Amino acid sequence: MAPTRAYERTTTSLPVPPQVKAVVFDRYGAPEVLHAIELPMPQAGPGEVRIRVRAAGVRPSDIALRRGIGAADAGQAFPRRLGNEFAGIVDQVGADVRDLDIGDEVLGWAVAMSYAEVLTVPAEQVVHKPETMSWAVAGALPSTGQSALGALRVLGVEHGHTVLIHGAASGIGSVAVQLARAWGAQVIGSAAANDHDYLRSLGAQPVLDDREGIEQTRALVPQGVDAIFDALGSEVHEGWLALGAAPSRIATLCDSDQARRLGLRTLRSQRSRAHLHELMAMHVRHGLLVHVREMFPLTRAAEAHRAVERGHGRGKVVLMVYEAMAMKHSA
């Protein structure tokens, strides 16, 4: 067996360049507004770690922010940054951080800043990456996984329940399917017909994502479903309401007038390190993953956004920083 390499762990950073690339936009608009700029190398403050990013997930919320849709912080100055989930390698540790060190492979969440070669975040926003998880999956899972976990918790999904997941082949939807199945729930997943085999592989019973799917669901579970999770935020709820779940047991990602009028549960961010630890444990025990359908280099963020805008599609689009960090090690 080949010897295991052990990274040198110190409390000081390795030699680093004075500037790093980050993707920004100077105005709201089409994907073309995204471009890379050089920023000073950030420094980890007390309670923070600096991460050499290897992968960053692209979420529909990034698209909305770039377009200026529902921007509560529209007065914030440009240039603006994007990206809420990432994976990478710790290369600097701030004061008062006890459980992370140089060379640790981690994943976590940030607030509109992960489209970058390097970032700093509070240590409480990262956890160790399992060795069995790829960089692309690790970069796509933190916010996506927490959204799925939060939705199922809000709905009270547990063993023996029947849950319908609308948009089940999406990044959030597919994680929700895997979590619900691991908890012992029966899962019906709506998606386009070409994603039905994929949903079966995750343990869901697939139905179409249109009105025909409503009838298919009714045939599968004449008694109705216990809960519904709309992982697309599609604003088409009335037909699915007839499937038996009370409005208070229907959760949606879309904070719309329609959702409020119908009394549906609109999901809010519930990120925590404890949730990330739970997701990592689910990966180790049950193989929890998010499907990565396309990867783009960081500087091709505009193309990545176009890929997301082409449709909901299966799984996630991920930005990759392909140059690995040079690490000191011993044989």
C-alpha positions as CSV (number, residue, x, y, z in Angstrom):
1,M,0.0,0.0,0.0
2,A,1.3,3.4,-0.9
3,P,2.3,5.6,2.1
4,T,-0.3,8.2,3.1
5,R,0.8,11.8,2.7
6,A,0.5,14.0,5.8
7,Y,0.1,17.7,5.2
8,E,2.2,20.0,7.4
9,R,-0.1,21.7,9.9
10,T,1.0,25.1,11.1
11,T,-0.8,28.3,12.2
12,T,0.7,30.4,9.4
13,S,-0.3,30.5,5.7
14,L,1.8,29.1,2.9
15,P,3.4,31.6,0.5
16,V,0.5,33.2,-1.5
17,P,0.2,35.6,-4.5
18,P,-0.7,39.2,-3.7
19,Q,-3.9,39.0,-5.8
20,V,-6.6,36.5,-6.7
21,K,-9.4,36.2,-9.2
22,A,-13.1,36.7,-8.3
23,V,-16.1,36.8,-10.5
24,V,-18.2,40.0,-10.2
25,F,-20.9,42.0,-12.0
26,D,-21.1,45.8,-12.4
27,R,-24.8,46.0,-13.3
28,Y,-27.9,43.7,-13.3
29,G,-28.4,41.9,-16.6
30,A,-27.7,38.9,-18.8
31,P,-24.8,36.4,-18.1
32,E,-22.5,38.7,-20.1
33,V,-22.3,41.1,-17.1
34,L,-20.2,38.5,-15.3
35,H,-16.5,39.0,-15.5
36,A,-13.3,38.2,-13.5
37,I,-11.3,40.8,-11.7
38,E,-8.2,40.8,-9.5
39,L,-8.7,41.4,-5.8
40,P,-6.1,41.6,-2.9
41,M,-5.5,38.3,-1.2
42,P,-7.9,38.2,1.8
43,Q,-6.6,37.5,5.3
44,A,-8.3,35.4,7.8
45,G,-9.4,37.3,10.9
46,P,-10.2,35.9,14.4
47,G,-12.5,32.9,14.2
48,E,-12.1,32.7,10.4
49,V,-10.3,30.4,7.9
50,R,-9.1,31.2,4.4
51,I,-10.0,28.7,1.7
52,R,-8.4,28.0,-1.6
53,V,-11.6,27.3,-3.5
54,R,-11.7,24.1,-5.7
55,A,-15.4,24.2,-6.6
56,A,-18.4,26.5,-6.2
57,G,-22.0,25.5,-6.9
58,V,-24.2,27.7,-9.2
59,R,-27.7,28.1,-7.9
60,P,-30.9,29.6,-9.4
61,S,-30.7,32.2,-6.6
62,D,-27.4,33.4,-8.1
63,I,-29.2,33.9,-11.5
64,A,-31.9,35.9,-9.8
65,L,-29.4,38.1,-8.0
66,R,-27.5,38.7,-11.2
67,R,-30.7,39.8,-12.9
68,G,-31.7,42.0,-9.9
69,I,-34.9,39.9,-9.3
70,G,-36.2,40.4,-5.8
71,A,-33.0,42.2,-4.7
72,A,-33.8,43.5,-1.2
73,D,-30.2,44.9,-1.2
74,A,-30.6,46.7,-4.5
75,G,-28.8,49.7,-3.0
76,Q,-25.6,47.8,-2.4
77,A,-22.7,49.2,-4.4
78,F,-21.2,47.5,-7.4
79,P,-19.2,45.5,-8.2
80,R,-21.2,42.7,-6.7
81,R,-20.1,39.1,-6.1
82,L,-22.0,35.8,-6.2
83,G,-22.0,32.2,-4.9
84,N,-23.2,30.7,-1.6
85,E,-21.6,27.3,-1.5
86,F,-18.0,26.1,-2.0
87,A,-15.4,23.4,-1.3
88,G,-11.7,23.9,-1.0
89,I,-8.5,23.6,1.1
90,V,-7.7,25.6,4.3
91,D,-4.5,27.6,3.8
92,Q,-4.7,30.1,6.7
93,V,-6.3,29.8,10.1
94,G,-7.3,32.9,12.2
95,A,-7.0,33.2,15.9
96,D,-9.3,31.2,18.1
97,V,-10.0,28.5,15.5
98,R,-9.4,25.1,17.2
99,D,-10.7,22.4,15.0
100,L,-9.4,23.4,11.5
101,D,-5.8,23.6,10.3
102,I,-3.7,24.2,7.2
103,G,-4.3,21.6,4.5
104,D,-7.8,20.5,5.7
105,E,-10.2,19.7,2.9
106,V,-13.5,21.4,3.7
107,L,-16.8,22.5,2.3
108,G,-19.2,25.2,3.5
109,W,-21.3,28.2,2.7
110,A,-20.7,31.8,2.2
111,V,-22.9,34.8,1.4
112,A,-22.5,36.0,-2.2
113,M,-18.7,35.4,-2.4
114,S,-17.8,31.8,-3.4
115,Y,-17.2,32.5,-7.1
116,A,-13.5,33.2,-6.3
117,E,-10.1,31.5,-6.2
118,V,-9.8,32.3,-2.5
119,L,-12.3,33.4,0.2
120,T,-12.4,33.8,4.0
121,V,-15.3,32.7,6.1
122,P,-16.1,32.1,9.8
123,A,-14.9,28.6,10.8
124,E,-18.5,27.9,11.9
125,Q,-19.5,27.8,8.3
126,V,-17.3,24.9,7.2
127,V,-16.9,21.2,7.9
128,H,-14.4,18.6,6.8
129,K,-15.0,17.0,3.4
130,P,-15.3,13.2,3.4
131,E,-12.5,11.6,1.5
132,T,-15.1,9.7,-0.7
133,M,-16.7,13.0,-1.9
134,S,-15.4,14.6,-5.1
135,W,-14.6,18.3,-5.2
136,A,-17.4,19.0,-7.7
137,V,-20.0,17.3,-5.5
138,A,-18.6,19.0,-2.4
139,G,-18.9,22.4,-4.0
140,A,-22.5,21.7,-5.1
141,L,-23.9,20.3,-1.8
142,P,-23.6,22.8,1.1
143,S,-26.4,25.2,0.4
144,T,-28.4,22.8,-1.8
145,G,-28.3,20.1,0.8
146,Q,-29.3,22.4,3.6
147,S,-32.2,23.7,1.6
148,A,-33.5,20.1,1.1
149,L,-32.9,19.1,4.7
150,G,-34.6,22.3,6.0
151,A,-37.6,21.7,3.7
152,L,-38.2,18.1,4.9
153,R,-37.7,19.2,8.6
154,V,-40.3,22.0,8.2
155,L,-42.7,19.5,6.7
156,G,-42.1,17.0,9.4
157,V,-41.3,14.2,7.0
158,E,-40.5,10.9,8.8
159,H,-40.7,7.1,8.5
160,G,-43.9,5.9,7.0
161,H,-44.9,9.2,5.4
162,T,-45.6,9.7,1.7
163,V,-44.0,12.9,0.3
164,L,-44.3,14.3,-3.2
165,I,-41.2,16.2,-4.4
166,H,-41.9,18.5,-7.3
167,G,-38.8,19.0,-9.4
168,A,-37.2,15.9,-7.9
169,A,-34.4,15.7,-10.5
170,S,-33.1,19.1,-9.6
171,G,-30.1,19.6,-7.3
172,I,-32.3,20.4,-4.2
173,G,-35.0,17.9,-5.3
174,S,-32.6,15.0,-5.7
175,V,-31.0,15.5,-2.3
176,A,-34.5,15.7,-0.8
177,V,-35.4,12.4,-2.4
178,Q,-32.3,10.7,-0.9
179,L,-32.9,12.2,2.5
180,A,-36.6,11.3,2.7
181,R,-35.9,7.7,1.5
182,A,-33.1,7.3,4.1
183,W,-35.6,8.4,6.7
184,G,-38.0,5.7,5.6
185,A,-40.5,7.8,3.7
186,Q,-42.2,6.8,0.4
187,V,-41.2,9.4,-2.2
188,I,-43.1,10.3,-5.4
189,G,-41.0,12.6,-7.6
190,S,-42.2,14.7,-10.4
191,A,-39.8,15.4,-13.3
192,A,-39.6,15.3,-17.1
193,A,-39.9,11.8,-18.6
194,N,-36.2,11.6,-19.5
195,D,-35.3,11.9,-15.8
196,H,-37.6,9.1,-14.6
197,D,-34.9,6.3,-14.6
198,Y,-32.7,8.6,-12.6
199,L,-35.4,9.1,-10.0
200,R,-36.0,5.4,-9.8
201,S,-32.2,4.9,-9.1
202,L,-32.7,7.3,-6.1
203,G,-35.6,5.3,-4.8
204,A,-38.5,7.5,-5.9
205,Q,-41.6,6.6,-7.8
206,P,-41.5,9.0,-10.8
207,V,-44.5,11.0,-12.3
208,L,-44.6,13.7,-14.9
209,D,-44.2,17.3,-13.7
210,D,-47.5,18.5,-15.3
211,R,-51.2,18.0,-14.8
212,E,-50.8,14.4,-16.1
213,G,-48.5,13.9,-13.1
214,I,-51.2,14.9,-10.7
215,E,-53.4,12.0,-12.0
216,Q,-50.4,9.6,-11.9
217,T,-49.8,10.5,-8.3
218,R,-53.5,10.0,-7.5
219,A,-53.3,6.6,-9.0
220,L,-50.2,5.7,-7.0
221,V,-51.5,6.9,-3.7
222,P,-55.3,7.2,-3.7
223,Q,-55.3,8.0,-0.1
224,G,-53.2,11.2,-0.8
225,V,-49.8,12.4,0.3
226,D,-48.7,13.6,3.7
227,A,-46.5,16.4,2.4
228,I,-45.4,18.2,-0.8
229,F,-42.1,19.9,-1.4
230,D,-41.9,22.2,-4.4
231,A,-38.1,22.2,-5.2
232,L,-38.6,24.4,-8.2
233,G,-40.5,27.4,-6.9
234,S,-42.8,27.0,-10.0
235,E,-45.8,28.9,-8.8
236,V,-48.2,26.2,-10.0
237,H,-49.7,24.8,-6.8
238,E,-53.5,24.6,-7.1
239,G,-53.6,21.2,-8.9
240,W,-51.2,19.6,-6.5
241,L,-53.2,20.8,-3.5
242,A,-55.9,18.3,-4.5
243,L,-53.5,15.5,-3.6
244,G,-54.4,15.6,0.1
245,A,-51.6,17.5,1.9
246,A,-52.8,20.5,3.9
247,P,-51.4,23.9,2.7
248,S,-49.3,24.0,5.9
249,R,-47.6,20.8,4.8
250,I,-46.7,22.1,1.4
251,A,-43.3,23.9,1.2
252,T,-42.0,25.9,-1.7
253,L,-38.9,27.8,-2.6
254,C,-40.9,30.5,-4.3
255,D,-41.9,33.4,-2.1
256,S,-44.8,34.5,-4.3
257,D,-48.2,36.2,-3.9
258,Q,-49.7,32.9,-5.0
259,A,-47.9,30.9,-2.3
260,R,-48.9,33.4,0.4
261,R,-52.5,33.4,-0.8
262,L,-52.7,29.6,-0.6
263,G,-51.1,29.5,2.8
264,L,-48.1,27.5,1.7
265,R,-44.8,27.3,3.7
266,T,-42.2,29.5,2.1
267,L,-38.7,28.3,2.9
268,R,-36.2,30.5,4.6
269,S,-32.5,29.9,5.0
270,Q,-31.7,27.5,7.9
271,R,-28.0,27.0,7.4
272,S,-25.9,25.7,10.3
273,R,-22.8,23.7,10.9
274,A,-24.9,21.1,12.5
275,H,-26.9,20.6,9.3
276,L,-23.6,20.3,7.3
277,H,-22.4,17.6,9.7
278,E,-25.6,15.8,9.3
279,L,-25.3,15.9,5.6
280,M,-21.8,14.6,5.7
281,A,-22.9,11.7,8.0
282,M,-25.7,10.9,5.5
283,H,-23.0,10.8,2.7
284,V,-20.9,8.4,4.7
285,R,-23.8,6.1,5.8
286,H,-26.1,6.3,2.7
287,G,-23.9,7.6,-0.1
288,L,-25.8,11.0,-0.3
289,L,-24.7,12.9,-3.4
290,V,-25.8,15.6,-5.7
291,H,-25.6,14.9,-9.4
292,V,-23.2,17.3,-11.2
293,R,-24.4,17.7,-14.8
294,E,-21.8,20.3,-16.0
295,M,-18.6,21.9,-14.8
296,F,-17.0,25.1,-16.0
297,P,-13.8,26.9,-15.1
298,L,-14.3,29.8,-12.7
299,T,-13.6,32.4,-15.4
300,R,-16.4,31.0,-17.6
301,A,-19.1,31.8,-15.0
302,A,-21.3,33.4,-17.7
303,E,-21.4,30.1,-19.6
304,A,-22.3,28.3,-16.3
305,H,-25.2,30.7,-15.8
306,R,-26.5,30.1,-19.3
307,A,-26.4,26.4,-18.6
308,V,-28.6,26.9,-15.6
309,E,-30.9,29.2,-17.5
310,R,-31.5,26.7,-20.2
311,G,-33.8,24.8,-17.9
312,H,-34.1,23.1,-14.5
313,G,-32.3,20.0,-15.7
314,R,-30.9,17.2,-13.7
315,G,-28.6,18.1,-10.8
316,K,-26.2,21.0,-10.5
317,V,-23.8,23.2,-12.5
318,V,-20.5,23.8,-10.8
319,L,-17.6,26.2,-11.2
320,M,-14.2,24.7,-10.8
321,V,-10.8,26.1,-9.8
322,Y,-8.7,23.5,-11.4
323,E,-5.2,24.5,-10.2
324,A,-4.6,22.7,-7.0
325,M,-2.9,24.5,-4.1
326,A,0.7,23.7,-3.6
327,M,1.0,22.0,-0.2
328,K,3.9,21.0,1.9
329,H,3.8,17.4,2.7
330,S,6.0,14.5,3.8
331,A,6.0,11.0,2.5
